[in-house]
């Protein structure tokens, strides 16, 4: 795993009155234990990966508390696990990134919400929206509305987040409904403090087992139960939830002297709202605002009485609601109309943008328009304008990319070379680090349809071309979904495509978590589940395993798969361990060997600056961060030459590319012999003498 | 004591893997040790995979006990115009902060390293795609209230540590932070491994920002060479390349320009010297087997004095290379035969030659010994013919317009690389020569020069020659590996 959570694990055992310092998502984890959960699951993904990672590192503590921890196969699996709370008074929580994870989970979520729960069921959503997000931009709100899952959107500070986790379970039980806790990226990673409570062991757990299975047809999603469930949601659970929210004042009103106007915001937008007011000198540093604020820590269901009470008598209000559609603004408008509060002008998406993240700048601009203080923004506008003038053009962007020595990069180099030989071909991409192939310098991959869905997304387009198309899938995607919806489907339907599986051994993009086919497993996971055997079992009989760093062989294998007369799915397993994990293992080993005086060969690649002519075709086939350019040392030349900088891990792609693409003779491989033996020294003397001669 | 009216805000722009998270942790630790309420957030996501990312902190510089239970409300995201200290671990990231309005003269102290880590889009260009650093430095001077700018990566390397320690030192040394030096150092010390090295880096950064020590000297910008220097350099290079007679040929060729403009003579001399010392197998073998080369490799890979270094070269000669060495008639026949069969690149032999070893050295050096044969080879004949054609075009244009002649001269830039890259460059060069030099659409020299400049830029815009074809309005034909037809 990418990060060790040893220190964080200790924080999970803090007792009453002790102060927790740390990250938002870890505070949520602690809050789960304070709430007496019986089980926790999830699927890794930014920004909530750390929750699963820390729990896996804290298995001893979990065992003591009797909490079952499971890394689910997918978000659907995680949501389905909440089924344990339908019949039994078990509190459970799962986590995943949203909306993509919620999309995958929504089948189980619908069924869960319809059946209703006895034990509190909490879904912690990492709302991957705005800057730093890696997915399509949608909001989770719609899932809450369609299934009547209550949606918490707490003010983003640790005490409030923790409090809302605890309320979340109680709300879930009070209204027999699952509850979602939505945390934006920055809230997941916010570093702050809260005063802890001691962990609570659950009534039923792996240490105090259930005795009697409970059968209740009313909880099964078959008619007529489903009809009754829908009614029950509307007539019983919803009012119960609203009552709980009101009684416990989950939403907050912050008074202000300006009685004529007000701001309604999502809890998650509260701090940004206060910052905007501070910038406009309408609030002090402690958040005391001249404009009253209604802060909705629960954004679904709304509490109409509270909204009416807040807005009544005001001239105008501003709804600060991030994302689209404007569910809250529309609901607030309808609520006011329904309650005959007609004098108040409701602003929202007219002053703030409909789409996109509500950054500091966006919110302050919107609030300034609302209070007619646009002039306060002149300095910002001027600074940006000045910068734009001085730069003359937009600065080069720097999206994330393949790491130094990444085993996936060479596959795309090979695919570029195949393109030169056979012409362009359609590539269905998938989700994972390998999606970076769509960026420069490769720009490979025509579509991305979802995690593990690469091959499924290829099934029609493959039949529409005269030549074969290629699908990319990671091993993470393979186990998440690709095995069934991709491979089984392609074999079953006699698809004739080519599938490249990136077997790097981990769920690398999310923090190198273990997968069923990881090269080594922690003790609480089954050993030895293999992609190759799974494929064989499904009847894939054209299968090649190629070391990813062998660009030439990969190129030839791809061409063979394109040309072969054999019908049916052709699978190429691109075998190369995630370099992050490899380095994590190799570095300490090497350091130990060096310290012990043992012989170590350090490999680094380089470019001869006097034969490099500065065309950079090597870079266009690589994009490795350590293969870059420098000023040309030749006074007669102007274009920068290629160079390999510090950090090169010696993966060998530079040389392989130079060979496979017949690029240039400038690359060399240098083997630095550290702690040389007598033999090494003797050989060196001999060679030096020879070369000097 | 009166309380501050607002929180102190710090925005850190860094690249994945530079320890930005650790820097934020240090600041949080120091703030907590001072008893100040503080908050940090980040948006790591997949940006940790080498992309640009930011960390954002707010510190309320007042002891919590004085607040009477009140908590300052801190934002999770920076706002333009509202940043006290802007930290950037790389120059373009500092520029990005300015582009986004996070550096304002009223408020912001900018702390940035001046080194560059080039973005993929900058380094993948066929010529020089680097963003001009000077523009960012100028913007920093105009937009920041005050700035601390020096090569912090270099300083970190010199101190045996990572850039985050130097950044923290520079922040503390600038006097802008509400945290004392001791608190920052204690925070570093508490982080355990590598603390000593980090403290060294911190101190170095601190001293420079505080003005107690000079920043490491930036490498001086190379000044443009005088024409006489260019010609001398060119002559020396060609003497090394093929002896005195060849160097004399260079001088003679330059002399045919007569009393032309000095800048033009300089540019022609520069291009001509590079062209006449074209990189054939003999040249590459020669350069790769020089003692100075092995010394340079040792330096580049950071080998210690007692560490032997084995150097392995990646060579892949093929039909084209063999043909280029044969006498012209024979070489042409071999190449034509291979082209007909689409096998020009098919039989390249991939060699991993251990040039630092006895037999590998001998193998490569023996190719270098073919130097006396070079003037009898096909490649020599072809290059000299094309040089004469180009030179004649420059000569013809010079009396009409120096600018035009200069544009024609600069077209030789397109001739670079090896194998397919070289063939593509040569075809671009020929296409421009044919279309815009020999048969210009306009008799106006300025228009012709502009057209050539545009075409040259187009030729360097993409390796698929799409831009050039569009500019010239016709296909650019050349020999590809296998899909020629």
HADDOCK unambig.tbl for C-alpha pairs under 7 A between the chains (distance, minus, plus):
assign (segid A and resid 46 and name CA) (segid B and resid 45 and name CA) 5.52 0.50 0.50
assign (segid A and resid 47 and name CA) (segid B and resid 45 and name CA) 6.39 0.50 0.50
assign (segid A and resid 132 and name CA) (segid B and resid 43 and name CA) 5.23 0.50 0.50
assign (segid A and resid 132 and name CA) (segid B and resid 44 and name CA) 6.62 0.50 0.50
assign (segid A and resid 132 and name CA) (segid B and resid 45 and name CA) 5.69 0.50 0.50
assign (segid A and resid 132 and name CA) (segid B and resid 47 and name CA) 6.98 0.50 0.50
assign (segid A and resid 133 and name CA) (segid B and resid 45 and name CA) 6.62 0.50 0.50
assign (segid A and resid 134 and name CA) (segid B and resid 46 and name CA) 6.98 0.50 0.50
assign (segid A and resid 185 and name CA) (segid B and resid 43 and name CA) 6.39 0.50 0.50
assign (segid A and resid 186 and name CA) (segid B and resid 41 and name CA) 5.64 0.50 0.50
assign (segid A and resid 186 and name CA) (segid B and resid 42 and name CA) 5.91 0.50 0.50
assign (segid A and resid 186 and name CA) (segid B and resid 43 and name CA) 6.04 0.50 0.50
assign (segid A and resid 186 and name CA) (segid B and resid 76 and name CA) 6.31 0.50 0.50
assign (segid A and resid 189 and name CA) (segid B and resid 41 and name CA) 5.43 0.50 0.50
assign (segid A and resid 189 and name CA) (segid B and resid 42 and name CA) 5.93 0.50 0.50
assign (segid A and resid 190 and name CA) (segid B and resid 39 and name CA) 6.86 0.50 0.50
assign (segid A and resid 190 and name CA) (segid B and resid 40 and name CA) 5.56 0.50 0.50
assign (segid A and resid 190 and name CA) (segid B and resid 41 and name CA) 4.28 0.50 0.50
assign (segid A and resid 191 and name CA) (segid B and resid 39 and name CA) 5.50 0.50 0.50
assign (segid A and resid 191 and name CA) (segid B and resid 40 and name CA) 4.98 0.50 0.50
assign (segid A and resid 191 and name CA) (segid B and resid 41 and name CA) 6.11 0.50 0.50
assign (segid A and resid 192 and name CA) (segid B and resid 39 and name CA) 5.53 0.50 0.50
assign (segid A and resid 271 and name CA) (segid B and resid 73 and name CA) 6.45 0.50 0.50
assign (segid A and resid 271 and name CA) (segid B and resid 74 and name CA) 6.30 0.50 0.50
assign (segid A and resid 271 and name CA) (segid B and resid 75 and name CA) 5.13 0.50 0.50
assign (segid A and resid 272 and name CA) (segid B and resid 75 and name CA) 5.60 0.50 0.50
assign (segid A and resid 275 and name CA) (segid B and resid 75 and name CA) 6.08 0.50 0.50
assign (segid A and resid 285 and name CA) (segid B and resid 5 and name CA) 6.15 0.50 0.50
assign (segid A and resid 285 and name CA) (segid B and resid 6 and name CA) 5.27 0.50 0.50
assign (segid A and resid 285 and name CA) (segid B and resid 72 and name CA) 5.41 0.50 0.50
assign (segid A and resid 285 and name CA) (segid B and resid 73 and name CA) 6.24 0.50 0.50
assign (segid A and resid 286 and name CA) (segid B and resid 70 and name CA) 6.74 0.50 0.50
assign (segid A and resid 286 and name CA) (segid B and resid 71 and name CA) 5.82 0.50 0.50
assign (segid A and resid 286 and name CA) (segid B and resid 72 and name CA) 4.11 0.50 0.50
assign (segid A and resid 286 and name CA) (segid B and resid 73 and name CA) 5.32 0.50 0.50
assign (segid A and resid 287 and name CA) (segid B and resid 72 and name CA) 6.75 0.50 0.50
assign (segid A and resid 287 and name CA) (segid B and resid 73 and name CA) 5.55 0.50 0.50
assign (segid A and resid 359 and name CA) (segid B and resid 77 and name CA) 6.65 0.50 0.50
assign (segid A and resid 360 and name CA) (segid B and resid 77 and name CA) 5.99 0.50 0.50
assign (segid A and resid 360 and name CA) (segid B and resid 78 and name CA) 5.94 0.50 0.50
assign (segid A and resid 360 and name CA) (segid B and resid 79 and name CA) 4.49 0.50 0.50
assign (segid A and resid 361 and name CA) (segid B and resid 79 and name CA) 5.29 0.50 0.50
assign (segid A and resid 361 and name CA) (segid B and resid 80 and name CA) 6.18 0.50 0.50
assign (segid A and resid 380 and name CA) (segid B and resid 80 and name CA) 5.99 0.50 0.50
assign (segid A and resid 380 and name CA) (segid B and resid 81 and name CA) 5.38 0.50 0.50
assign (segid A and resid 380 and name CA) (segid B and resid 101 and name CA) 6.06 0.50 0.50
assign (segid A and resid 383 and name CA) (segid B and resid 101 and name CA) 5.67 0.50 0.50
assign (segid A and resid 383 and name CA) (segid B and resid 104 and name CA) 6.03 0.50 0.50
assign (segid A and resid 383 and name CA) (segid B and resid 143 and name CA) 6.98 0.50 0.50
assign (segid A and resid 384 and name CA) (segid B and resid 98 and name CA) 6.88 0.50 0.50
assign (segid A and resid 384 and name CA) (segid B and resid 99 and name CA) 5.69 0.50 0.50
assign (segid A and resid 384 and name CA) (segid B and resid 100 and name CA) 6.21 0.50 0.50
assign (segid A and resid 384 and name CA) (segid B and resid 101 and name CA) 4.79 0.50 0.50
assign (segid A and resid 387 and name CA) (segid B and resid 98 and name CA) 5.97 0.50 0.50
assign (segid A and resid 387 and name CA) (segid B and resid 99 and name CA) 5.37 0.50 0.50
assign (segid A and resid 387 and name CA) (segid B and resid 139 and name CA) 6.33 0.50 0.50
assign (segid A and resid 388 and name CA) (segid B and resid 99 and name CA) 6.18 0.50 0.50
assign (segid A and resid 390 and name CA) (segid B and resid 135 and name CA) 6.58 0.50 0.50
assign (segid A and resid 390 and name CA) (segid B and resid 139 and name CA) 6.06 0.50 0.50
assign (segid A and resid 391 and name CA) (segid B and resid 135 and name CA) 6.01 0.50 0.50
assign (segid A and resid 391 and name CA) (segid B and resid 136 and name CA) 6.99 0.50 0.50
assign (segid A and resid 395 and name CA) (segid B and resid 96 and name CA) 6.70 0.50 0.50
assign (segid A and resid 396 and name CA) (segid B and resid 119 and name CA) 6.67 0.50 0.50
assign (segid A and resid 396 and name CA) (segid B and resid 121 and name CA) 6.83 0.50 0.50
assign (segid A and resid 397 and name CA) (segid B and resid 119 and name CA) 6.99 0.50 0.50
assign (segid A and resid 398 and name CA) (segid B and resid 51 and name CA) 5.44 0.50 0.50
assign (segid A and resid 398 and name CA) (segid B and resid 52 and name CA) 5.64 0.50 0.50
assign (segid A and resid 398 and name CA) (segid B and resid 119 and name CA) 5.76 0.50 0.50
assign (segid A and resid 399 and name CA) (segid B and resid 51 and name CA) 4.82 0.50 0.50
assign (segid A and resid 399 and name CA) (segid B and resid 52 and name CA) 6.49 0.50 0.50
assign (segid A and resid 400 and name CA) (segid B and resid 46 and name CA) 6.41 0.50 0.50
assign (segid A and resid 400 and name CA) (segid B and resid 47 and name CA) 4.93 0.50 0.50
assign (segid A and resid 400 and name CA) (segid B and resid 49 and name CA) 5.15 0.50 0.50
assign (segid A and resid 400 and name CA) (segid B and resid 50 and name CA) 5.24 0.50 0.50
assign (segid A and resid 400 and name CA) (segid B and resid 51 and name CA) 3.66 0.50 0.50
assign (segid A and resid 401 and name CA) (segid B and resid 49 and name CA) 5.64 0.50 0.50
assign (segid A and resid 401 and name CA) (segid B and resid 50 and name CA) 5.86 0.50 0.50
assign (segid A and resid 401 and name CA) (segid B and resid 51 and name CA) 6.44 0.50 0.50
assign (segid A and resid 402 and name CA) (segid B and resid 49 and name CA) 6.38 0.50 0.50
assign (segid A and resid 403 and name CA) (segid B and resid 49 and name CA) 5.80 0.50 0.50
assign (segid A and resid 403 and name CA) (segid B and resid 50 and name CA) 6.39 0.50 0.50
assign (segid A and resid 421 and name CA) (segid B and resid 482 and name CA) 6.16 0.50 0.50
assign (segid A and resid 421 and name CA) (segid B and resid 483 and name CA) 6.09 0.50 0.50
assign (segid A and resid 440 and name CA) (segid B and resid 120 and name CA) 6.86 0.50 0.50
assign (segid A and resid 440 and name CA) (segid B and resid 121 and name CA) 6.80 0.50 0.50
assign (segid A and resid 441 and name CA) (segid B and resid 120 and name CA) 6.90 0.50 0.50
assign (segid A and resid 441 and name CA) (segid B and resid 124 and name CA) 6.95 0.50 0.50
assign (segid A and resid 509 and name CA) (segid B and resid 46 and name CA) 6.51 0.50 0.50
assign (segid A and resid 604 and name CA) (segid B and resid 301 and name CA) 6.53 0.50 0.50
assign (segid A and resid 611 and name CA) (segid B and resid 284 and name CA) 6.48 0.50 0.50
assign (segid A and resid 613 and name CA) (segid B and resid 416 and name CA) 5.68 0.50 0.50
assign (segid A and resid 613 and name CA) (segid B and resid 417 and name CA) 5.43 0.50 0.50
assign (segid A and resid 614 and name CA) (segid B and resid 127 and name CA) 6.75 0.50 0.50
assign (segid A and resid 615 and name CA) (segid B and resid 126 and name CA) 4.88 0.50 0.50
assign (segid A and resid 615 and name CA) (segid B and resid 127 and name CA) 6.25 0.50 0.50
assign (segid A and resid 615 and name CA) (segid B and resid 416 and name CA) 6.72 0.50 0.50
assign (segid A and resid 615 and name CA) (segid B and resid 417 and name CA) 6.12 0.50 0.50
assign (segid A and resid 616 and name CA) (segid B and resid 124 and name CA) 5.88 0.50 0.50
assign (segid A and resid 616 and name CA) (segid B and resid 125 and name CA) 6.74 0.50 0.50
assign (segid A and resid 616 and name CA) (segid B and resid 126 and name CA) 5.78 0.50 0.50
assign (segid A and resid 619 and name CA) (segid B and resid 124 and name CA) 5.46 0.50 0.50
assign (segid A and resid 620 and name CA) (segid B and resid 124 and name CA) 5.32 0.50 0.50
assign (segid A and resid 623 and name CA) (segid B and resid 120 and name CA) 6.04 0.50 0.50
assign (segid A and resid 628 and name CA) (segid B and resid 118 and name CA) 6.96 0.50 0.50
assign (segid A and resid 628 and name CA) (segid B and resid 123 and name CA) 6.27 0.50 0.50
assign (segid A and resid 629 and name CA) (segid B and resid 123 and name CA) 6.17 0.50 0.50
assign (segid A and resid 636 and name CA) (segid B and resid 270 and name CA) 5.86 0.50 0.50
assign (segid A and resid 639 and name CA) (segid B and resid 127 and name CA) 5.52 0.50 0.50
assign (segid A and resid 639 and name CA) (segid B and resid 128 and name CA) 5.27 0.50 0.50
assign (segid A and resid 640 and name CA) (segid B and resid 128 and name CA) 6.18 0.50 0.50
assign (segid A and resid 655 and name CA) (segid B and resid 314 and name CA) 6.11 0.50 0.50
assign (segid A and resid 659 and name CA) (segid B and resid 314 and name CA) 6.76 0.50 0.50
assign (segid A and resid 659 and name CA) (segid B and resid 316 and name CA) 6.20 0.50 0.50
assign (segid A and resid 659 and name CA) (segid B and resid 350 and name CA) 6.09 0.50 0.50
assign (segid A and resid 662 and name CA) (segid B and resid 316 and name CA) 6.42 0.50 0.50
assign (segid A and resid 662 and name CA) (segid B and resid 419 and name CA) 6.72 0.50 0.50
assign (segid A and resid 663 and name CA) (segid B and resid 418 and name CA) 6.36 0.50 0.50
assign (segid A and resid 663 and name CA) (segid B and resid 419 and name CA) 6.59 0.50 0.50
assign (segid A and resid 664 and name CA) (segid B and resid 417 and name CA) 6.90 0.50 0.50
assign (segid A and resid 664 and name CA) (segid B and resid 418 and name CA) 5.49 0.50 0.50
assign (segid A and resid 665 and name CA) (segid B and resid 314 and name CA) 5.92 0.50 0.50
assign (segid A and resid 665 and name CA) (segid B and resid 315 and name CA) 5.27 0.50 0.50
assign (segid A and resid 667 and name CA) (segid B and resid 313 and name CA) 6.45 0.50 0.50
assign (segid A and resid 667 and name CA) (segid B and resid 314 and name CA) 6.10 0.50 0.50
assign (segid A and resid 668 and name CA) (segid B and resid 311 and name CA) 6.56 0.50 0.50
assign (segid A and resid 668 and name CA) (segid B and resid 312 and name CA) 5.49 0.50 0.50
assign (segid A and resid 668 and name CA) (segid B and resid 313 and name CA) 4.54 0.50 0.50
assign (segid A and resid 668 and name CA) (segid B and resid 314 and name CA) 6.09 0.50 0.50
assign (segid A and resid 669 and name CA) (segid B and resid 311 and name CA) 5.76 0.50 0.50
assign (segid A and resid 669 and name CA) (segid B and resid 312 and name CA) 4.97 0.50 0.50
assign (segid A and resid 669 and name CA) (segid B and resid 313 and name CA) 6.39 0.50 0.50
assign (segid A and resid 670 and name CA) (segid B and resid 309 and name CA) 6.30 0.50 0.50
assign (segid A and resid 670 and name CA) (segid B and resid 310 and name CA) 5.54 0.50 0.50
assign (segid A and resid 670 and name CA) (segid B and resid 311 and name CA) 4.63 0.50 0.50
assign (segid A and resid 670 and name CA) (segid B and resid 312 and name CA) 6.31 0.50 0.50
assign (segid A and resid 671 and name CA) (segid B and resid 309 and name CA) 5.42 0.50 0.50
assign (segid A and resid 671 and name CA) (segid B and resid 310 and name CA) 4.90 0.50 0.50
assign (segid A and resid 671 and name CA) (segid B and resid 311 and name CA) 6.47 0.50 0.50
assign (segid A and resid 672 and name CA) (segid B and resid 303 and name CA) 6.31 0.50 0.50
assign (segid A and resid 672 and name CA) (segid B and resid 307 and name CA) 6.41 0.50 0.50
assign (segid A and resid 672 and name CA) (segid B and resid 308 and name CA) 6.07 0.50 0.50
assign (segid A and resid 672 and name CA) (segid B and resid 309 and name CA) 4.51 0.50 0.50
assign (segid A and resid 672 and name CA) (segid B and resid 310 and name CA) 6.49 0.50 0.50
assign (segid A and resid 673 and name CA) (segid B and resid 307 and name CA) 5.49 0.50 0.50
assign (segid A and resid 673 and name CA) (segid B and resid 308 and name CA) 5.44 0.50 0.50
assign (segid A and resid 673 and name CA) (segid B and resid 309 and name CA) 6.13 0.50 0.50
assign (segid A and resid 674 and name CA) (segid B and resid 307 and name CA) 5.63 0.50 0.50
assign (segid A and resid 676 and name CA) (segid B and resid 307 and name CA) 6.43 0.50 0.50
assign (segid A and resid 681 and name CA) (segid B and resid 308 and name CA) 6.94 0.50 0.50
assign (segid A and resid 684 and name CA) (segid B and resid 308 and name CA) 6.05 0.50 0.50
assign (segid A and resid 687 and name CA) (segid B and resid 356 and name CA) 6.83 0.50 0.50
assign (segid A and resid 687 and name CA) (segid B and resid 357 and name CA) 5.94 0.50 0.50
assign (segid A and resid 687 and name CA) (segid B and resid 358 and name CA) 5.94 0.50 0.50
assign (segid A and resid 690 and name CA) (segid B and resid 358 and name CA) 6.80 0.50 0.50
assign (segid A and resid 692 and name CA) (segid B and resid 291 and name CA) 6.68 0.50 0.50
